[in-house]
Amino acid sequence: MVVATSYIDWFSAMSGIITHLQGRHTLAIKYTEISQISQTFTLPAPIPQWPPGQGFASGLVNLGEIEVFKVTRFEFIWSNNAILDTKKAVTFYKPVGIPDSFHILGHYCQPSDKPLRGFVLVTREVKTCLPETTDIYKHDKLPPLRNPLDFKLVWSPNAESQEMSSGCSYFWLPQPPEGYKACGYLVTNKPDKPELDGMCCVRADLTDKCEPYRLILAADSRIPEFSFQVWSLRPCDRGMLGKGVSVGTFFFTSSWNMGKEVPIACLKNLNAVLPAMPNLQQIHALINHYGPTVFFHPEEVYLPSSVPWFFNNGALLYRKDMSKGEGIDETGSNLPGGGTNDGKFWIDLPSDDQRDFLKHGDLKSARLYVHVKPALGGTFTDIAMWVFCPFNGPATLKVGIKNIPLSKIGEHVGDWEHFTLRICNFTGELYSIYFSQHSGGEWLDAYDLDYIDGNKCIVYSSKSGHASYPHPGTYIQGSSKLGLGIRNDAACSNLYVDSSIHYELVAAEYLENAVTEPQWLQYMREWGPKIVYDSKTELDRIINALPRMLQYSMKNLFNKFPVELYGEEGPTGPKEKNNWRGDERW
């Protein structure tokens, strides 16, 4: 009788049994026949024909000496669905439908319970090179692509066995020639070593470092040799100026720590022209087609407005050495531009009856302020959409089943929130959306979104705090497990802004002078005054009213709240945020 303490142990034992049965001419179990392959995801509506341009949505991206093609058709290799619950299982795929003269860089892996939506890049050498006056192409360099010298078997459930069963998985790491890097692993369901011409390695200077991103599979065993992990990868060099290009492959490890360098690389875009980025007409077409509808909570009283409406209706600019504020021009022309947040200037609401009027915003004037920038080396486009609210309302604390409205904590003037659409430059397809949520946020794939009109998804703005969420409901900023934290309530209502119509393109640096940035965007100081609430008194009152067993947890929770909750500093504008030039939190 076989006793297994993990699926790896079970799988290894079964492999031995199958091998034994095969030796007695008994029919072997084929795991691939009982595995379930994920269904391919498609957007709700067809993608339109985009306006003409140089390389956007052409299917190819030129990276300098090489060009890449995105493959989304796959052939099933192996899955552990037969062993694990589907929610914990993963499937490995081989890209198929490779265009002539292109070469595979590695295989693909994803959770088995998710729609098939991933990709891997295949590559070929660029025949017509860029002018020799550039640093990208030099005659004395080695060829951009070469086959590996060998394949190293890095893991198999019965790699130590004399006989290897064909029902297993085998993970192979390419051994690149000197001066080259491998960009992925190959997976087989047979013990035969892959053919050397089955994939290519890339010259080292055309690659960049990558790092593990999301853990896809953690297979733990009481036998160390049978334990392994599978991670998705992302380039280390990301953001608006980052050159790292994600290949779409995975990282496999059976013995690795976070301090070591990953043995495979991503690609690097050395083409400064970024030919796959959308032009101005294409940007507007993308926003018109994908622009989400932003729903505000039905009980929201602190609604958004346009920036000019905010200035025209009483917002004041204060200087550190002056006690009286001055009015702000509709365009922000009298705001100090450039520099850094030195604390010498801030914006505040008037102290008269106009103050309450201004707090409530003006939904009719509201629009999304759009910043378009390259992502992942220009193979994707990030469309960041910023919403401005003149006022952020007080927070509501959730303690178990009890809700405690806070009188002042969480309030501040001038609230900037955003979400970001990530568009694939190979096809013009919406790939994912980043939902910014206070001091953090989350990326969601296109198959996890709610859609309202064709390929336009829904963004739900939380009550009072205006954080972005993908679905309606109550989200806890704190400890959901303990039921302790700040409530973020999101719901559908008749209070909404359609960003596909009501938007203003305010920045797209890669287009050089094609977009004129508004003057108020250059204001790098605070959009609200520095306020110090008497939060300690209110928080102590709440803590002391709790059962003793919850007081310690609540104190720790309060220590983790963002500084805005205590009103320590006024919020800054979009250009002062780290994600303006950097990548969103992944």
N, C-alpha and C positions, 0 to 999 in steps of 0.2 A: 504494500500500500504506500502511495506517495503522499507525503505531507509537505505542503509548501507554506512558507510564511509571507510570501509576497508574490506578485504576478510574475516577476522575473524567475523566482525559484520554481514556480509552477510551470512556466514556459520551458525552462531548462529541463525539468523532469519529463515533461511531455515530449520534448524533442528526443530525449533518450528512448522513451517508450516507442515513439514513432519509428526511430531508426531500427529498433529491435524488431518491430512488426514488419518493416520493409524487408529486413533480412529473411523473414519467414514468408515472403511473397504475399503479405497482407496489405490491403488497401490502406495507404497513408492518408492522414487528415491533411487537407490543404487549407491553411488559414485564410488565404486570399479569397477563397470561394465563399466563405461565410462572413467576410468583412463587408461593411457598408461604406460606400463611397459618398462623400458629401455632394449635395446638389449645388450646381453653379448658381451664383447670385447675379441678377440683373436689376438695374434700376427700374422703377415703376413705369417710366416712359422712355421712348427712344431718344437717343442723343441727336440733337439737330446738326445740320451742316453749318459749321462755324464760318464766320467771315474769313476771306483769304488772308494768308500771312506766310512768313518764311518757313517755320518748322513746327509750329504748334499743332498738335493733333495729327501729325503726319505719320505716326507710327515709329519713327526713328529719332534718336537724339545723338547729335555729333558731340563727342567729348574731346576732340582734338585729333589724336592719331588713331583712335578707335571710335566706332559708333555702336550704339546698342539698340536692341529691339526688345520690346516687352512681350513675353510669352505668358498666356493665361490658360492654355490648353495643356492638360496633363494626362499622363498614363499612370494608373495605380501600380505601386510597387509592393508596399507592405503596410499593414496596420495591426495594432494590438487590440482592435475591437473585440476579437474573440476571447480575449483574456480579461479585459477591464470593462467596467461600466462605460457606456459610450461617452458620458460627460467627462471622463478622465482619459479617454483614448486619443491617440493621434494617428495620422495617416501620412505616409511618405509618398511623394509623387516624382515622376520623371517628366520634364517638359517635352512636348511633342509639337509637330508642326513648325519645326525650325526652318526659317528661310534659307535658301541656298547661300553658301559661303559664311554663314554664321556658326558660332561654336558655343556649346554649353559651358557654363561656368560652375554649375552645381545643381543639386536637386532641391526640392521644396518640401516643407513639412508644415502641417497645421492641425489644430484640434479637430477630431472627427465629427463633433457635433455642430460645427460652424459651417455655414455655406462656403462653398469653394470660391474664394474671392482673391486669392493671392496671385503673385507673379514671380517670375525670375527673369533676369535679363540675359540675353544671349548677345554675342559680340562678334565683330569682324574688324579687320584693319581697314582704315580709310584709304582708298586708292588715290583720290585727289587730295593731297595734303594741303595744309594752310601754307601761305608764303614762308619762304625760308628765313625771312627777316624776323619772324616770330621765334620765340624760344620753345615752341611746342614741338617742332619737328627738326631733327638733326640727322644728317646722313650717317654719322658715326655711331648711332645708337643701335642696339639689338632690335630684332623684330618685335613689334608690340605683343604678339601672341605666340606661344609655343606649347606643344603638348607636354604633359608631365613626364618625368623620367620613370616613375613607378607609382604604384598605389600601395599605401600601408593600411592593412586591416587594423582598425582601431577598436572595434568591438563586434562581438557576436555572442549570442547566448551560450553556444557550445564551441567557441573558438579553440578551446583546449582539447576538444575531442579529436580522436583519430578520424572518425567519420562525421561529416557535416550534413545535416538534413537540409533538403531544399525548401522546407517550410519555414525557415528562419529568416532573420534579417542580418545583413552584413554592412557595416559602415566603413567606408574607404576614404582615407585622406590622401589627396594627390601629393606627390613629392615633386615640387617644381624644380626646374633647372636653376642654376645660380643666376641671381639677378631678376628672378621672377617670383610671383606670389600666387598661391591658390586662392580662389574666391568662394569655394564651397566644397561640400562633401558629395560623394556618390553613395547611393544605397542600392543594394541588390538583395534578391531573395534566393540567391544561389551562391555557393562558396567560390565560384570561379572569379578570378581577378578581372576587373574591367579592362577593356581595350584601351591602350594609351591614346588613341586618336578619338576616344569618346568624349573628351572635354579639352579645354585649354586653360593654361595659366597665363597671367598677364604680367608684363614687365613692371618691375617694382615701382618705378617712378610714375606709372599711370594708375597706381593704387593708393589707397589711404587706409588708416587704421579704423577698425570698427570695434564695437563693444556689444556684449550681451544686453538685450533689451527686455523682452518678456520671456518668462519661463514657460515653455510649451509643455514639457513633460519632465517630471522628476521620478525616476524609477529607482526606488531604494530596495536593497536586498541585504539579507544577513551575510551574504557572500560579497565582499567588497568588489570583486572583479565583475560582478553582474550589475552593479549600480551605475547609473549614468543619468545625465541631464541633457535636454535639448532646449536651446534658446533661439528666439528670433534675434536678428542683429540690426544695429543701426550705426551709421557713421559717427565717429567721434567728432568730426568737424561738421557742425550743423549750423543752422541759422541763415540769415539773409545773405551773408558772404561766404558761407561754408561751401567747400568744393566736394565734400564726400557724397558719393552716389550709392544708394542702397541697391544691392544685387538681388535681394529677395530670398537669399539662401539662409541656412540655419547654422548654428554652432552646436556641435556635439562634443560632450566631454564625459569621461569616466573618472578622471582624476585631475581636477583643475581648481585653482582658487582665484578670487577676484583680482589679485595682484599681478597675475601672469598675463602676458600678451596673448590675445587670441591668435591661433595659428593660421587663420585665413583673413583676407582683407576685403574691403569694399573697393569700389572704383573711385577715380578722381576726375572731375570735370576740369580740363585744362583749356577749354574753349571759352575765352572771356566774352565772346559775343552772346552766349546763351541763346542760341537760335530757336530753342523749343519754347521759350517763354511767350505768352500771348501778347499781341499788340493791343493798342488802345481799343479798336473796334471789337476785338475778341474778348477783352475784359468786360466790356459792357454787355456783350452777348452772354457771357458766362453768368454775370450777376442777374440778368433778366431771366435766365433759364433756371438757375439754382438758388437764387436769393431766398432765404428762409422767411417765414412769417414769425415774428416775435410776439408771443402772447404774454400779456401781463395778468397778474392775479385779479380776479373779479373784485376783490376788496382793496386793490392797490390805490393809494391816495397820493403817492409820490411818483408821478409819471414822468416820462422823458420829455425833452423839448429839443429844439435845434439850439445850437450855440448862439447864433444871432438873436434869437428870441430871448434867451437868457440875458444877454448883454443889453438889449433894447429895453428890457422891463425892470431894470434897477440894479443889476449886479454891479458891485463896486470893487475897484482895485485899491488895495491898501499897501502903503510903504511902511517899513519898520520905524522910520523917524517921523511919521505923520499920523495924527490921531483921527483924521477925517479921510474917508475914502473918496475916490474920484470915479465918475462914470466911465464906462468902457465903450469905445466905438464898436459899431456893429461887426466890423471885420476884425476887431482886436488890434487895430493899428497902434494904439497907445499902450499896449502891453509890452513889457520888456521881453525882447526876443533873444533866443540863444542862451549860451552859458549853462549853468547848472542850478539846481535848487539850493540856493544859498540862504534861504530863510528871510530874505530882505523884502519879498513881495508875497502877497496872497490875495485871493478873491473872496469876497463875503457877500452875504445878502444885506439889503438895507435894513435899518432898525425900525422902520415905520410900518404902516399897515400893508405895504407892498411885500413885506417879507413872507407872510403866509401865502399870498397869491403866488409868489415866485416858487415857493417850495413845491407846489403841486404840479409844476410843469405845464406843458401844452402839447398834448398828443398830436394835434393837427399839424403842428410845425415839425414834429420829430422826424429825424432821418438817421440812417446808419452812415457813419463816416468810414470810408473804405480805404484800407492800405493793402496794396498788392506787392508781393515780394517773392523772390525765388526760394525754393525749398529743396533740400536733398540734391544740391549741386545743379539746380535748374531742371531736374527731371520732373518736379512737381511745382505747382504754384499755390502759394498760400494767400487767400483772400480774407484778411482780418477785418471784421465789421465791428465798429465801436459805437456804442449807444451812450448818450449823455443824459443824466438825470440831475436836475438842479439840487436834489436833496435825497439823502439816504435815511430811511426811517429807523426807529428804534428796533432792537432785536426782541425776539420772544424766546424765552428759555423753556426747554422741555425737560421735565424731571419725571420719568416714568409716564404715568397717564396724566400728569398735571402740567398745564402750560402757564408760565409766569411771564406776563408782559413786563419788559424793562422800560423804565420811564425815560431815560436818556441814552443809556449805553447802546452804541451802534450808530447813533445819529452823526452825520457830518454833511457839510455842504459840498456840492460838486462831485457826483459819483460817475466814474468812467468804468464801464464793463464792456466785454467783448466776447465774440466767438470767432472761430477761424475755419473756413472751408479749405480743404486740401484737394486740389484738382490735379489729376494725372496728365502730364504734358504729352504723353504718347497718344492719348485718345481724346482728351478733353472731358473725361469722366470724373464725376464726384467720387472721391476715394474715401474720405473720412471728414469728421468735424471735431474740432476742439471746443469744449464747453468750459469757459473760464468760470471758476467758482471761488470767489474771495481770494484767499492766498494760494489756491491750487487750481485743479481742473482735471479734465479727462478727455482722451481721444476716444471717439466711437466710430467704428466702421459704418459704411453706408447702409449695410443690412440691418443695423441696430437702430435706425432712425425712424421717426414718425413722419409721414409725408402728407401734404395737404392738397397739392395741386401739381400733378405730374411729378417732376423731380425736385420740387421745392419742399424742403423738410420744415419741421416745426421746432422752434426754440422757445422754451418756457422760461420766463423771467420770474425769479422768486419774489415773493411779497416783501416789500420794504428794502430788501438788500440787493435786488436786481441781479443775482447770480444766474448763470445760464444752465439749464438742465434739458436733457433730451426727451423726458417723458413727464407727465403730470404726477404729482404725489408730494409727500413730505420727506424731505432729505434732512438728516441730522448732521450738523457740523459739530462733531465731538465724538461720542461713543454710542453708536447705534445699538451695540450689544447691551449696554447698561441702560439705554434709554435716557442718556444725559447729553445735552448739547443745545445748540442754537437751532431753532426750526427754520427751514427754508421751504416754504410752501409754494408749489407751482401748479397752475391750473389754466384751463382754457377759458376764454371770456370774450366779450365784445370789445375789449381794450387791446388793440394790437397794432403793429407796424409791419407793413409788407416791404421787406428790404429789397425786393426785386424791382420796386418802383421808387420808394422813398429812400434814396441813398445819394451820397456825394463822394466821388472819388477824390481823395485828398492827398494821396501819395503813391508813387510807383517809381522808386529811385532808379531801377534798372532801365527805364524808358528815358532817362536823362531829363530833358526839358519838356516832355510831352504833358506832364501834369503839374499845374501850378498849386503849390501847397498854400493853404490859407494862413494868414498872419497869426491867427490865434494858436495854430498848431506849433508855432515856434516858441510859445510860452512854456518854459520849463519849470516854472515854480508851482506853488500849490494852488489848487482850485477851491480850496476851503481853508478856513483859519485853523490854527492849532488850538485845540480845545482839550482841557483836562477835566473830565467828568469826576464827580465824587463817586466813582464807581466802587471803591473799596467798601464804603458804607453800605451801598445797596447789595453788593455781592456778599458781604459778611452777613447781612440780614437774611439773605436767601440760604446761605450755607448753614447758618445756625438753626434755621427752621427745618432742616432736613434730618432724617434719622441718622444717628451717629455713624452707622455702617456706610452711609453714602457721602459723608462730609469729606473724607479724604479723597475719594474719587472726583468729587466736584472741584476741590481745590486744584488738583492736578489738571483737570479739564480747563479751568479758567486760565491757568498758566500757559496753555497752548493756544488760546484765542488770538486772532490777529490783532495787531496794534490798533487798527481802525476801530475795533470794538470799544476801546477805551478812549478814543478820541485824541490820541497822543500827537498825531500829525495830520495835516490836511492832505487829501489825495493829490497826486500829480497827474498830469495829462498823459495821453497815449505815448508820446515820444520819449517820455522818461521811464516807461516801463521796459523791463528787460527783454520782453518778447518782441519789442518793436524791431530790433535788429537780430535778436537771438531766436532760437527755436522755442516753441511752446513746450511746457512741461509734458514729457512723455510718460 
